[in-house]
Amino acid sequence: MAEKKNIKVKTFTTELKEFKAMRELADLDGQVNKFIKEKKVKKVVSVSDAATTDTTGASIGLIRVLVYES
């Protein structure tokens, strides 16, 4: 019989500000890494990013989705 896997999804968000995006992305990476460590994530299945935009099309935020096995 196949082993049952416990797949979960966690979403992280950050606001992107002009000239501060690199710092905000590093902070987002830190949040994700801290979550992985604290939750003792066994395996990362997928990580994906999607930008959010304002009415002019400018990027104003980022959504990061982590799919993992716990």
The first five atom37 places (N, CA, C, CB, O) and aatype in JSON, in Angstrom:
{
  "aatype": [12, 0, 6, 11, 11, 2, 9, 11, 19, 11, 16, 13, 16, 16, 6, 10, 11, 6, 13, 11, 0, 12, 1, 6, 10, 0, 3, 10, 3, 7, 5, 19, 2, 11, 13, 9, 11, 6, 11, 11, 19, 11, 11, 19, 19, 15, 19, 15, 3, 0, 0, 16, 16, 3, 16, 16, 7, 0, 15, 9, 7, 10, 9, 1, 19, 10, 19, 18, 6, 15],
  "atom_mask": [
    [1, 1, 1, 1, 1],
    [1, 1, 1, 1, 1],
    [1, 1, 1, 1, 1],
    [1, 1, 1, 1, 1],
    [1, 1, 1, 1, 1],
    [1, 1, 1, 1, 1],
    [1, 1, 1, 1, 1],
    [1, 1, 1, 1, 1],
    [1, 1, 1, 1, 1],
    [1, 1, 1, 1, 1],
    [1, 1, 1, 1, 1],
    [1, 1, 1, 1, 1],
    [1, 1, 1, 1, 1],
    [1, 1, 1, 1, 1],
    [1, 1, 1, 1, 1],
    [1, 1, 1, 1, 1],
    [1, 1, 1, 1, 1],
    [1, 1, 1, 1, 1],
    [1, 1, 1, 1, 1],
    [1, 1, 1, 1, 1],
    [1, 1, 1, 1, 1],
    [1, 1, 1, 1, 1],
    [1, 1, 1, 1, 1],
    [1, 1, 1, 1, 1],
    [1, 1, 1, 1, 1],
    [1, 1, 1, 1, 1],
    [1, 1, 1, 1, 1],
    [1, 1, 1, 1, 1],
    [1, 1, 1, 1, 1],
    [1, 1, 1, 0, 1],
    [1, 1, 1, 1, 1],
    [1, 1, 1, 1, 1],
    [1, 1, 1, 1, 1],
    [1, 1, 1, 1, 1],
    [1, 1, 1, 1, 1],
    [1, 1, 1, 1, 1],
    [1, 1, 1, 1, 1],
    [1, 1, 1, 1, 1],
    [1, 1, 1, 1, 1],
    [1, 1, 1, 1, 1],
    [1, 1, 1, 1, 1],
    [1, 1, 1, 1, 1],
    [1, 1, 1, 1, 1],
    [1, 1, 1, 1, 1],
    [1, 1, 1, 1, 1],
    [1, 1, 1, 1, 1],
    [1, 1, 1, 1, 1],
    [1, 1, 1, 1, 1],
    [1, 1, 1, 1, 1],
    [1, 1, 1, 1, 1],
    [1, 1, 1, 1, 1],
    [1, 1, 1, 1, 1],
    [1, 1, 1, 1, 1],
    [1, 1, 1, 1, 1],
    [1, 1, 1, 1, 1],
    [1, 1, 1, 1, 1],
    [1, 1, 1, 0, 1],
    [1, 1, 1, 1, 1],
    [1, 1, 1, 1, 1],
    [1, 1, 1, 1, 1],
    [1, 1, 1, 0, 1],
    [1, 1, 1, 1, 1],
    [1, 1, 1, 1, 1],
    [1, 1, 1, 1, 1],
    [1, 1, 1, 1, 1],
    [1, 1, 1, 1, 1],
    [1, 1, 1, 1, 1],
    [1, 1, 1, 1, 1],
    [1, 1, 1, 1, 1],
    [1, 1, 1, 1, 1]
  ],
  "atom_positions": [
    [[0.83, -1.17, 0.0], [0.0, 0.0, 0.0], [0.88, 1.24, 0.0], [-0.95, -0.01, 1.21], [1.89, 1.29, 0.71]],
    [[0.52, 2.24, -0.79], [1.32, 3.46, -0.91], [1.24, 4.29, 0.37], [0.85, 4.29, -2.1], [0.22, 4.33, 1.06]],
    [[2.35, 4.95, 0.67], [2.42, 5.81, 1.85], [1.56, 7.05, 1.61], [3.89, 6.21, 2.16], [1.62, 7.66, 0.55]],
    [[0.76, 7.42, 2.61], [-0.07, 8.61, 2.51], [0.78, 9.84, 2.81], [-1.29, 8.52, 3.48], [1.45, 9.9, 3.84]],
    [[0.74, 10.83, 1.91], [1.52, 12.05, 2.09], [0.6, 13.18, 2.55], [2.24, 12.44, 0.77], [-0.55, 13.27, 2.14]],
    [[1.14, 14.01, 3.41], [0.4, 15.14, 3.93], [0.87, 16.4, 3.21], [0.59, 15.27, 5.48], [1.85, 17.03, 3.62]],
    [[0.18, 16.79, 2.12], [0.55, 17.95, 1.31], [-0.19, 19.17, 1.83], [0.23, 17.7, -0.19], [-1.4, 19.13, 2.07]],
    [[0.55, 20.27, 2.01], [-0.04, 21.51, 2.5], [0.41, 22.68, 1.63], [0.35, 21.76, 3.99], [1.41, 22.59, 0.91]],
    [[-0.34, 23.78, 1.72], [-0.02, 24.99, 0.97], [0.03, 26.16, 1.94], [-1.07, 25.25, -0.16], [-0.83, 26.3, 2.81]],
    [[1.05, 27.0, 1.79], [1.2, 28.21, 2.61], [1.46, 29.37, 1.66], [2.37, 28.06, 3.67], [2.28, 29.27, 0.75]],
    [[0.76, 30.48, 1.89], [0.92, 31.66, 1.06], [1.57, 32.78, 1.86], [-0.44, 32.13, 0.5], [1.21, 33.03, 3.01]],
    [[2.53, 33.44, 1.24], [3.23, 34.58, 1.84], [3.02, 35.78, 0.91], [4.77, 34.28, 2.05], [2.9, 35.61, -0.3]],
    [[2.96, 36.98, 1.47], [2.82, 38.18, 0.65], [3.78, 39.26, 1.12], [1.37, 38.7, 0.68], [4.19, 39.29, 2.28]],
    [[4.12, 40.14, 0.2], [4.91, 41.31, 0.54], [4.54, 42.44, -0.39], [6.42, 41.0, 0.46], [4.18, 42.22, -1.54]],
    [[4.62, 43.64, 0.12], [4.41, 44.84, -0.68], [5.75, 45.22, -1.29], [3.83, 46.02, 0.19], [6.79, 45.13, -0.63]],
    [[5.74, 45.63, -2.54], [6.97, 46.08, -3.2], [6.95, 47.6, -3.3], [7.12, 45.44, -4.61], [6.01, 48.19, -3.82]],
    [[8.0, 48.21, -2.79], [8.12, 49.66, -2.85], [9.28, 50.01, -3.77], [8.33, 50.27, -1.43], [10.28, 49.3, -3.85]],
    [[9.12, 51.11, -4.45], [10.14, 51.57, -5.39], [11.5, 51.7, -4.7], [9.73, 52.91, -6.01], [11.61, 52.27, -3.62]],
    [[12.52, 51.15, -5.34], [13.92, 51.18, -4.89], [14.18, 50.34, -3.64], [14.32, 52.59, -4.62], [15.27, 50.41, -3.08]],
    [[13.21, 49.55, -3.2], [13.42, 48.7, -2.02], [13.09, 47.24, -2.3], [12.58, 49.21, -0.86], [13.03, 46.43, -1.38]],
    [[12.87, 46.91, -3.56], [12.4, 45.57, -3.91], [13.4, 44.48, -3.5], [12.14, 45.49, -5.41], [12.99, 43.42, -3.03]],
    [[14.69, 44.72, -3.66], [15.68, 43.68, -3.33], [15.63, 43.36, -1.83], [17.1, 44.14, -3.73], [15.73, 42.2, -1.45]],
    [[15.49, 44.36, -1.0], [15.41, 44.14, 0.44], [14.11, 43.4, 0.79], [15.49, 45.48, 1.21], [14.11, 42.49, 1.62]],
    [[13.02, 43.8, 0.15], [11.74, 43.16, 0.42], [11.74, 41.7, -0.03], [10.62, 43.92, -0.27], [11.15, 40.85, 0.64]],
    [[12.39, 41.42, -1.16], [12.5, 40.02, -1.62], [13.36, 39.19, -0.67], [13.09, 39.97, -3.04], [13.05, 38.04, -0.39]],
    [[14.43, 39.78, -0.17], [15.28, 39.08, 0.81], [14.5, 38.81, 2.09], [16.55, 39.9, 1.13], [14.63, 37.73, 2.68]],
    [[13.69, 39.77, 2.52], [12.85, 39.57, 3.71], [11.83, 38.46, 3.48], [12.13, 40.88, 4.08], [11.57, 37.65, 4.37]],
    [[11.24, 38.42, 2.28], [10.29, 37.37, 1.94], [10.96, 36.0, 1.95], [9.66, 37.64, 0.56], [10.41, 35.03, 2.47]],
    [[12.17, 35.92, 1.39], [12.93, 34.67, 1.44], [13.16, 34.25, 2.89], [14.28, 34.82, 0.72], [13.03, 33.07, 3.22]],
    [[13.49, 35.2, 3.74], [13.7, 34.91, 5.15], [12.45, 34.38, 5.83], [0.0, 0.0, 0.0], [12.53, 33.45, 6.63]],
    [[11.29, 34.96, 5.51], [10.03, 34.47, 6.07], [9.77, 33.02, 5.68], [8.87, 35.36, 5.61], [9.37, 32.2, 6.5]],
    [[10.0, 32.73, 4.41], [9.76, 31.37, 3.91], [10.73, 30.39, 4.56], [9.9, 31.32, 2.37], [10.33, 29.32, 5.01]],
    [[12.0, 30.75, 4.61], [13.0, 29.87, 5.22], [12.72, 29.63, 6.7], [14.4, 30.47, 5.05], [12.88, 28.52, 7.19]],
    [[12.29, 30.67, 7.4], [11.95, 30.53, 8.82], [10.76, 29.58, 8.99], [11.62, 31.92, 9.45], [10.76, 28.74, 9.88]],
    [[9.76, 29.73, 8.12], [8.59, 28.86, 8.17], [9.0, 27.4, 7.95], [7.54, 29.29, 7.12], [8.56, 26.51, 8.67]],
    [[9.84, 27.16, 6.95], [10.3, 25.8, 6.63], [11.02, 25.19, 7.84], [11.24, 25.8, 5.4], [10.8, 24.03, 8.17]],
    [[11.86, 25.98, 8.47], [12.62, 25.49, 9.62], [11.71, 25.24, 10.82], [13.72, 26.48, 10.0], [11.77, 24.17, 11.44]],
    [[10.86, 26.21, 11.15], [9.99, 26.08, 12.33], [8.97, 24.96, 12.19], [9.27, 27.38, 12.57], [8.66, 24.28, 13.18]],
    [[8.45, 24.75, 11.0], [7.43, 23.72, 10.78], [8.04, 22.36, 10.45], [6.5, 24.15, 9.65], [7.33, 21.38, 10.24]],
    [[9.37, 22.31, 10.4], [10.1, 21.07, 10.11], [9.57, 20.43, 8.82], [9.97, 20.07, 11.29], [9.23, 19.24, 8.77]],
    [[9.52, 21.25, 7.78], [9.04, 20.8, 6.47], [9.96, 19.69, 5.96], [8.97, 21.98, 5.46], [11.17, 19.87, 5.89]],
    [[9.37, 18.55, 5.6], [10.14, 17.41, 5.11], [10.6, 17.59, 3.67], [9.32, 16.14, 5.23], [11.73, 17.26, 3.31]],
    [[9.7, 18.12, 2.85], [10.0, 18.23, 1.43], [9.23, 19.4, 0.83], [9.65, 16.92, 0.69], [8.02, 19.52, 1.05]],
    [[9.92, 20.26, 0.08], [9.27, 21.33, -0.66], [8.89, 20.77, -2.02], [10.2, 22.6, -0.8], [9.75, 20.29, -2.76]],
    [[7.62, 20.82, -2.35], [7.12, 20.31, -3.62], [7.2, 21.38, -4.69], [5.68, 19.8, -3.48], [7.59, 21.11, -5.83]],
    [[6.83, 22.62, -4.33], [6.79, 23.7, -5.31], [6.83, 25.04, -4.61], [5.52, 23.59, -6.19], [6.32, 25.2, -3.51]],
    [[7.46, 26.01, -5.28], [7.44, 27.4, -4.85], [7.16, 28.23, -6.09], [8.81, 27.82, -4.15], [7.81, 28.06, -7.12]],
    [[6.18, 29.12, -6.0], [5.91, 29.98, -7.15], [5.6, 31.39, -6.68], [4.74, 29.42, -7.98], [5.06, 31.6, -5.59]],
    [[5.94, 32.36, -7.52], [5.71, 33.77, -7.24], [4.77, 34.35, -8.29], [7.04, 34.55, -7.18], [4.82, 33.96, -9.46]],
    [[3.94, 35.28, -7.87], [3.09, 36.03, -8.78], [3.08, 37.48, -8.33], [1.64, 35.44, -8.83], [2.93, 37.77, -7.14]],
    [[3.25, 38.38, -9.28], [3.24, 39.81, -8.96], [1.81, 40.33, -8.95], [4.1, 40.6, -9.97], [0.98, 39.9, -9.74]],
    [[1.55, 41.27, -8.05], [0.29, 42.0, -8.07], [0.57, 43.37, -8.64], [-0.36, 42.09, -6.63], [1.67, 43.91, -8.47]],
    [[-0.4, 43.95, -9.33], [-0.18, 45.23, -9.99], [-1.27, 46.23, -9.65], [-0.1, 45.04, -11.51], [-2.37, 45.87, -9.21]],
    [[-0.94, 47.49, -9.87], [-1.95, 48.53, -9.69], [-2.65, 48.78, -11.02], [-1.31, 49.84, -9.14], [-2.45, 48.03, -11.98]],
    [[-3.46, 49.81, -11.09], [-4.23, 50.08, -12.31], [-3.37, 50.51, -13.49], [-5.27, 51.13, -12.04], [-3.83, 50.49, -14.63]],
    [[-2.13, 50.91, -13.23], [-1.23, 51.3, -14.32], [-0.39, 50.13, -14.81], [-0.32, 52.43, -13.88], [0.32, 50.26, -15.8]],
    [[-0.47, 48.99, -14.12], [0.32, 47.83, -14.48], [1.64, 47.72, -13.74], [0.0, 0.0, 0.0], [2.4, 46.78, -13.96]],
    [[1.92, 48.67, -12.85], [3.15, 48.64, -12.06], [3.04, 47.57, -10.98], [3.43, 50.04, -11.43], [2.0, 47.41, -10.35]],
    [[4.14, 46.84, -10.77], [4.17, 45.82, -9.71], [4.15, 46.49, -8.35], [5.42, 44.91, -9.85], [4.96, 47.37, -8.05]],
    [[3.2, 46.06, -7.52], [3.09, 46.66, -6.18], [3.19, 45.63, -5.07], [1.77, 47.41, -6.06], [3.23, 45.99, -3.89]],
    [[3.24, 44.37, -5.44], [3.33, 43.34, -4.42], [3.7, 42.01, -5.02], [0.0, 0.0, 0.0], [3.76, 41.84, -6.24]],
    [[3.94, 41.06, -4.14], [4.32, 39.72, -4.56], [3.62, 38.7, -3.68], [5.86, 39.54, -4.51], [3.54, 38.86, -2.46]],
    [[3.11, 37.67, -4.31], [2.51, 36.54, -3.61], [3.38, 35.34, -3.87], [1.03, 36.29, -4.06], [3.64, 35.0, -5.02]],
    [[3.84, 34.68, -2.81], [4.66, 33.48, -2.93], [3.87, 32.32, -2.34], [6.05, 33.65, -2.21], [3.39, 32.39, -1.2]],
    [[3.74, 31.26, -3.11], [3.0, 30.08, -2.67], [3.98, 28.92, -2.5], [1.87, 29.71, -3.69], [4.74, 28.6, -3.42]],
    [[3.97, 28.31, -1.34], [4.82, 27.18, -1.0], [3.94, 25.94, -0.84], [5.64, 27.47, 0.3], [3.01, 25.94, -0.03]],
    [[4.24, 24.91, -1.6], [3.55, 23.62, -1.46], [4.59, 22.67, -0.87], [2.97, 23.08, -2.86], [5.7, 22.55, -1.37]],
    [[4.2, 21.99, 0.23], [5.18, 21.19, 0.95], [4.55, 19.97, 1.59], [5.86, 22.02, 2.01], [3.33, 19.87, 1.74]],
    [[5.41, 19.04, 1.97], [5.01, 17.87, 2.75], [5.44, 18.1, 4.18], [5.62, 16.55, 2.19], [6.55, 18.54, 4.45]],
    [[4.53, 17.8, 5.1], [4.88, 17.97, 6.52], [5.0, 16.62, 7.2], [3.84, 18.84, 7.25], [5.29, 16.56, 8.4]]
  ]
}
